[in-house]
Amino acid sequence: MPSLLSRLRRKPDPDDLLEDRDAARLDANLAALRQHDTDADRIFPASPFTAARGGGRPADQLAAQLEAYATAKHAAGQMHLWQVLFDLEGVA
């Protein structure tokens, strides 16, 4: 299975509704995190996963934002919040 970043960088397939739902779920998770995590609020704009679906610059920006967020959470000993961001089952 391709990585999340490689899936974000390729051109979207209109028939690929699962990935659209995944991007929407990740954006919803991020919106919830931004309410109490100052790093998430500082690093990410609104709906970056949906914006990155078309690839190009938004996907490149998202890759850099994800790296910055992972670094911040690791430094703070809060990697559980990284896992919350990528929970496709039920956070949002």
Helices and strands as residue ranges (DSSP letters): H 4-9, H 17-34, H 38-43, H 48-51, G 52-54, H 56-75, H 79-85
